[in-house]
Amino acid sequence: MSELDISSQPKDNLRLNDQAQDHGLRILLILSMLMAFASISTDLYLPAMPMMAAALHVSGGTLELTVTGYLIGFSTGQLVWGPVSDRFGRKLPVAVGLVLFIIGSAGCALATDGTQIITWRVVQALGACANVVLARAMVRDLYQGRKAAQKMSTLMTIMAIAPLAGPTVGGQILRLGSWQAIFWVLVLIAVATLISLVMLPETLPHSRRSAASLKEIIARYGRFFGDRRFVGYTAAGAFFYAGTFAYIAASPFAYITYHHVSPQIYGVLFAAGIIGMMVTAQVNARLLDRYDTQTMMMVGALMSACAGLLLALDTWSDWGGLALMIFSCLLFVAATGLVLANSIAGALNRFPQSSGSASALVGFLQYGSAMIGSAMVAIFADDTPWPLGAVLAACGVGCALCAFWVRRMENATLPE
């Protein structure tokens, strides 16, 4: 059966479409919760990092490695979960991933030194990435084409609540208990999500599962790289992820240290960016009834390029000061709702019969790029916002070039 043949299993597709229609909201809420694990497992404990460093008798730099360790586990683990889900279905791997997340979170709560908590964060990430990569694959199982991109936008809007509320909720937990309480809360969230899987249908029927060997899995990843449109969609998202994590890593220093913005105002600015992302995600979902995915991705990519170039100009010359920096950063973050949903859906639509493996590779490349983006602003740090502006400009332009490449290929209707 061809990778791109989506009509050979009409009965399975009809049954899954009926399930999606009958339980659409419930399924979307569960999938949103699964995708939100990427955010809550980090954002919730951010306010506790200074307290954790003191309690564990480690430096702030050592504790920052808990983020690096998490990204390493999150990116590499996806390469395993995707092929596993293509062979055994989606629900069982998600359940195993949640159990791993529970073990990792409990390990973090019980950690007594820096090495232990970094190690348990890797375990936590290996579980969390199963939820995210397989939630994306489930969307592709249930929906096709523009509908998949629309549902992905809805998921992004719902899951944006996690980073919006995460630091605030984490701070409130600290008021009531210790830093360990945050990780026990994560354990409870994972247990509740594990129970909710009872209401989630298996979206990959036995007739569509793959029994590929390790050699065949490696060859499959090679085929993904051989598809130029898949590479184009994925690269656009990867450039954008690199810029996003550069912003996450460097914006506190650019706002608070350099421009002397208070931590409270910084929290408001961070939240404003997420609200902008939620708005563009909903705009994207509505406009996909009229425009195709590559057109909407192109709009978002151009937004990110303009935002990055403006920020580079501002941070190099201080031409627009703090006001232009705020505008540029908010514009870049708002482009998330247009770039990521369409880049992910466009990439997964290339290989519908291997959407688990395709989603895994997309996630691996995105989070691998995130590590590069955050590392670049750290390497070139010079106590000014200029490295942030330079990296966002490079990432935005790279995203736009990839989106243009995809649009050109789609318009040319290249043979498969």
HUJOGI-V678196 format. One record per pair of residues at least 12 apart in sequence whose ideal C-beta (glycine too) atoms are under 6 Angstrom apart, sorted by the first residue. I is the first residue (numbers start at 1). J is the second residue. Records with the same first field share a line. If there is no record, write none. Layout:
I=J + J
This chain:
3=351 + 353
6=352
9=207 + 208
12=205 + 207
16=142
19=201
20=142
30=196 + 200
31=135 + 138 + 155
32=155 + 158 + 159
33=193
34=131 + 135
35=132 + 135 + 155 + 159
36=159 + 162
37=128 + 131
38=132
39=162 + 163
40=162 + 166
41=124 + 128
43=163 + 166 + 167
44=166 + 170 + 182
45=170 + 182
46=167
47=167 + 170 + 171
48=174 + 179 + 182
49=63
51=179
52=179
56=113 + 114
58=114
62=114
65=118
66=117 + 118 + 121
69=118 + 121 + 122
70=121 + 125
71=367 + 371
73=122 + 125 + 126
74=125 + 129 + 367
75=364 + 367 + 368
77=126 + 129
78=129 + 133 + 360 + 363 + 364
79=360 + 364
81=93 + 130 + 133 + 360
82=133 + 356 + 357 + 359 + 360
83=217 + 357
85=134 + 356
86=210 + 354 + 356 + 357
87=209 + 210
89=202 + 204
90=134 + 138 + 203 + 204
91=197 + 202
93=130 + 134
94=130 + 134
95=197
97=127 + 130 + 131
98=190 + 194
100=126 + 127
101=124 + 127 + 128 + 190
102=187 + 190
104=120 + 123 + 124 + 127
105=124 + 183 + 186 + 187
106=187
107=120
108=120 + 183
109=180 + 183 + 184
133=359 + 360 + 363
136=359
137=355 + 356 + 359
138=203
139=151 + 152
140=348 + 355
141=203 + 204
142=203
146=288
148=345
149=288 + 293 + 341 + 342 + 345
150=285 + 288
152=341 + 344 + 345
153=281 + 284 + 285 + 341
154=285
156=281 + 341
157=278 + 281 + 282
160=274 + 277 + 278
163=274
164=271 + 274
170=182
220=357
221=361
224=361
227=350
229=350 + 409
230=347 + 350
232=402 + 405 + 406
233=343 + 346 + 347 + 406
234=347 + 362 + 365
235=402
236=343 + 399 + 402 + 403
237=340 + 343 + 366
238=365 + 366 + 369
239=395 + 398 + 399
240=339 + 399
241=366 + 369 + 370
242=369 + 372 + 373 + 395
243=373 + 392 + 395
245=370 + 373 + 374
246=373 + 374 + 377 + 391
249=374 + 377
250=377 + 388
254=385 + 388
258=385
259=322
273=330 + 333
276=330 + 333 + 334
277=333 + 334 + 336 + 337
280=334 + 337 + 338
281=337
284=296 + 337 + 338 + 341
293=342 + 345 + 346
294=406 + 407 + 410
296=338 + 342
297=339 + 342 + 343 + 403
298=403 + 407
299=338
300=335 + 338 + 339
301=339 + 399 + 400 + 403
302=400
303=335
304=332 + 335 + 396 + 399
305=396 + 397 + 400
307=328 + 331 + 332
308=392 + 393 + 396
309=393
310=328
311=328 + 389 + 392
312=389 + 390 + 393
315=385 + 386 + 389
316=386
332=392
347=362
376=391
377=391
